[in-house]
Amino acid sequence: MILTRRGLYRAIDKNRVEKAIEAAESITSGEVRVAVSPLFWGNVQKVADRAFDRLGMRDTAERNGVLLFVVPSRRRFVVLGDTGIHEKVHPGFWEEVAEEISRHFRNSDFTGGIVAALERLSTELAAHFPRRSDDIDELPNAVEFLD
């Protein structure tokens, strides 16, 4: 499946994902971003690492940003957590999130996989970084469609 930019917009329900990001961040001071990339043949992990830096994921006050980097055309994704959250979660946490996403991606339900991952991430983030009354939204909630 080769997805054009227009195809990415059809494969991912941007509004539904952005609502899930807002819901996630309503219970935690953690910051969650979703980046969606078109087809490319390089190393998905390396591109996700660069996106993590470019999107400012390391710039949060508590180092509690999480990026969900998705390449629907390859049915690949990477979930990256900054040091603050990575130090707090149990060792199998990231694999649990990955399995949740994978279940949906196997059926081409990219939006469902992303939303399920956001729900799982928000629960864990809220346990370690509950939302405070003075919390500010440090990063945009918009889905980032990469070129």
Sine and cosine of phi, psi and omega as CSV:
sin_phi,cos_phi,sin_psi,cos_psi,sin_omega,cos_omega
0.00,0.00,0.89,-0.45,0.05,-1.00
-0.97,-0.25,0.82,-0.57,-0.05,-1.00
-0.94,-0.35,0.80,-0.60,0.15,-0.99
-0.98,0.17,0.09,-1.00,0.06,-1.00
-0.84,0.54,-0.67,0.74,0.03,-1.00
-0.89,0.45,-0.64,0.77,0.04,-1.00
-0.89,0.45,-0.59,0.81,0.05,-1.00
-0.88,0.47,-0.68,0.74,0.00,-1.00
-0.90,0.44,-0.52,0.85,0.04,-1.00
-0.98,0.19,-0.55,0.84,-0.03,-1.00
-0.96,0.28,-0.49,0.87,-0.03,-1.00
-0.88,-0.47,0.84,-0.54,0.06,-1.00
-0.99,0.14,1.00,-0.06,-0.09,-1.00
-0.82,0.58,-0.71,0.70,-0.03,-1.00
-0.89,0.46,-0.70,0.72,0.00,-1.00
-0.90,0.44,-0.65,0.76,0.02,-1.00
-0.92,0.40,-0.69,0.72,-0.01,-1.00
-0.90,0.43,-0.58,0.81,0.09,-1.00
-0.91,0.42,-0.61,0.79,0.04,-1.00
-0.92,0.38,-0.58,0.81,0.06,-1.00
-0.91,0.42,-0.73,0.69,0.02,-1.00
-0.87,0.49,-0.67,0.74,0.03,-1.00
-0.89,0.45,-0.67,0.74,0.01,-1.00
-0.88,0.48,-0.73,0.68,-0.07,-1.00
-0.97,0.23,-0.12,0.99,0.05,-1.00
-0.97,0.23,-0.26,0.96,-0.03,-1.00
-0.90,-0.44,0.00,1.00,-0.04,-1.00
-0.60,-0.80,0.43,-0.90,0.13,-0.99
-1.00,0.10,-0.10,0.99,0.05,-1.00
-0.91,0.41,0.37,-0.93,0.01,-1.00
-0.89,-0.45,0.75,-0.67,-0.03,-1.00
-0.85,-0.52,0.72,-0.69,0.09,-1.00
-0.80,-0.60,0.48,-0.88,0.10,-1.00
-0.82,-0.57,0.81,-0.59,0.07,-1.00
-0.85,-0.52,0.73,-0.69,-0.02,-1.00
-0.87,-0.49,0.78,-0.63,-0.06,-1.00
-0.89,-0.46,0.58,-0.82,0.08,-1.00
-0.96,0.27,-0.05,-1.00,0.00,-1.00
-0.86,0.52,0.73,-0.68,0.20,-0.98
-0.45,-0.89,0.33,-0.94,-0.12,-0.99
-0.97,-0.26,0.03,1.00,-0.03,-1.00
-0.98,0.20,-0.19,-0.98,-0.02,-1.00
-0.98,0.17,0.90,-0.44,-0.07,-1.00
-0.88,0.47,-0.66,0.75,0.00,-1.00
-0.87,0.50,-0.70,0.71,0.00,-1.00
-0.90,0.44,-0.67,0.75,0.02,-1.00
-0.92,0.40,-0.63,0.78,0.04,-1.00
-0.90,0.43,-0.66,0.75,0.04,-1.00
-0.87,0.50,-0.68,0.74,0.02,-1.00
-0.92,0.40,-0.65,0.76,0.03,-1.00
-0.90,0.44,-0.61,0.79,0.02,-1.00
-0.83,0.56,-0.72,0.69,0.01,-1.00
-0.95,0.32,-0.72,0.69,-0.06,-1.00
-0.89,0.46,-0.55,0.83,-0.02,-1.00
-1.00,0.08,0.06,1.00,0.09,-1.00
0.97,0.24,0.40,0.92,-0.06,-1.00
-0.90,0.44,-0.40,0.91,0.01,-1.00
-1.00,0.03,0.03,1.00,-0.10,-0.99
-1.00,-0.06,0.06,1.00,-0.02,-1.00
-0.97,0.23,0.52,-0.86,-0.07,-1.00
-0.85,0.53,-0.63,0.78,-0.05,-1.00
-0.98,-0.21,0.16,0.99,-0.02,-1.00
0.79,0.61,0.70,0.71,-0.08,-1.00
-0.88,-0.48,0.57,0.82,0.05,-1.00
-1.00,0.06,0.56,-0.83,0.06,-1.00
-0.75,-0.67,0.76,-0.65,0.05,-1.00
-0.93,-0.36,0.75,-0.66,0.16,-0.99
-0.96,-0.29,0.95,-0.31,-0.04,-1.00
-0.97,-0.23,0.85,-0.52,-0.16,-0.99
-0.83,-0.56,0.70,-0.71,0.11,-0.99
-0.83,-0.56,1.00,0.08,-0.10,-0.99
-0.84,0.54,-0.62,0.79,-0.06,-1.00
-0.89,0.46,-0.42,0.91,0.04,-1.00
-0.96,-0.28,0.02,1.00,-0.07,-1.00
0.79,0.61,0.66,0.75,-0.03,-1.00
-0.86,-0.52,0.45,-0.89,0.03,-1.00
-0.39,-0.92,0.31,-0.95,0.09,-1.00
-0.67,-0.74,0.70,-0.72,0.09,-1.00
-0.93,-0.38,0.88,-0.48,-0.02,-1.00
-0.87,-0.48,0.78,-0.62,0.07,-1.00
-0.92,-0.40,0.62,-0.78,0.05,-1.00
-0.95,0.32,0.12,-0.99,-0.14,-0.99
-0.87,0.50,-0.58,0.81,-0.04,-1.00
-0.87,0.49,-0.73,0.69,0.00,-1.00
-0.99,0.17,-0.59,0.81,-0.02,-1.00
-0.87,0.50,-0.58,0.81,0.00,-1.00
-0.95,0.32,-0.34,0.94,-0.12,-0.99
-0.99,-0.16,-0.43,0.90,-0.08,-1.00
-0.99,0.12,0.40,-0.92,0.02,-1.00
-0.95,0.31,0.39,-0.92,-0.13,-0.99
-0.82,0.58,-0.55,0.84,-0.04,-1.00
-1.00,0.02,0.01,1.00,-0.10,-1.00
-0.84,0.54,-0.76,0.65,-0.08,-1.00
-0.90,0.44,-0.57,0.82,0.05,-1.00
-0.93,0.37,-0.59,0.81,0.05,-1.00
-0.89,0.45,-0.68,0.73,0.03,-1.00
-0.90,0.44,-0.70,0.72,0.00,-1.00
-0.87,0.49,-0.65,0.76,0.01,-1.00
-0.92,0.40,-0.62,0.79,0.04,-1.00
-0.87,0.49,-0.72,0.69,0.02,-1.00
-0.90,0.43,-0.73,0.69,-0.06,-1.00
-0.84,0.54,-0.63,0.77,0.01,-1.00
-0.83,0.56,-0.66,0.75,-0.01,-1.00
-0.97,0.22,-0.67,0.74,-0.05,-1.00
-0.89,0.46,-0.55,0.84,0.01,-1.00
-0.86,0.51,-0.44,0.90,0.02,-1.00
-0.97,-0.24,0.30,0.95,-0.03,-1.00
0.87,0.50,0.41,0.91,0.06,-1.00
-1.00,-0.09,0.97,0.26,-0.08,-1.00
-0.93,0.37,-0.69,0.73,0.02,-1.00
-0.89,0.46,-0.71,0.70,0.01,-1.00
-0.87,0.50,-0.64,0.77,0.03,-1.00
-0.91,0.42,-0.68,0.73,0.00,-1.00
-0.91,0.41,-0.72,0.69,-0.01,-1.00
-0.89,0.46,-0.69,0.72,0.03,-1.00
-0.88,0.48,-0.66,0.75,0.03,-1.00
-0.90,0.43,-0.66,0.75,0.01,-1.00
-0.89,0.45,-0.63,0.78,0.03,-1.00
-0.90,0.43,-0.69,0.73,0.01,-1.00
-0.91,0.41,-0.68,0.73,0.02,-1.00
-0.89,0.45,-0.67,0.74,-0.05,-1.00
-0.90,0.43,-0.62,0.79,0.03,-1.00
-0.87,0.49,-0.72,0.70,-0.01,-1.00
-0.94,0.35,-0.68,0.73,0.03,-1.00
-0.88,0.48,-0.68,0.73,-0.01,-1.00
-0.89,0.45,-0.55,0.84,0.02,-1.00
-0.91,0.42,-0.55,0.83,-0.05,-1.00
-0.97,-0.25,-0.44,0.90,-0.04,-1.00
-0.70,-0.71,0.94,0.34,-0.01,-1.00
-0.89,0.45,0.49,-0.87,0.02,-1.00
-0.92,0.39,0.69,-0.72,0.03,-1.00
-0.96,-0.28,0.31,-0.95,-0.02,-1.00
-0.90,0.43,-0.45,0.89,-0.02,-1.00
-0.99,-0.13,0.24,0.97,-0.05,-1.00
-0.90,0.43,0.66,-0.75,0.10,-1.00
-0.87,-0.49,0.50,-0.86,0.04,-1.00
-0.98,0.18,0.95,-0.31,-0.12,-0.99
-0.99,0.11,-0.40,0.92,-0.03,-1.00
-0.74,-0.67,0.46,-0.89,0.01,-1.00
-0.87,0.49,0.48,-0.88,0.03,-1.00
-0.99,-0.12,-0.04,1.00,-0.04,-1.00
-0.94,0.33,0.60,-0.80,0.14,-0.99
-0.93,0.37,0.75,-0.66,-0.02,-1.00
-0.99,-0.13,0.93,-0.36,0.08,-1.00
-1.00,-0.07,0.92,-0.39,-0.07,-1.00
-1.00,0.07,0.49,-0.87,0.08,-1.00
-1.00,-0.07,0.00,0.00,0.00,0.00
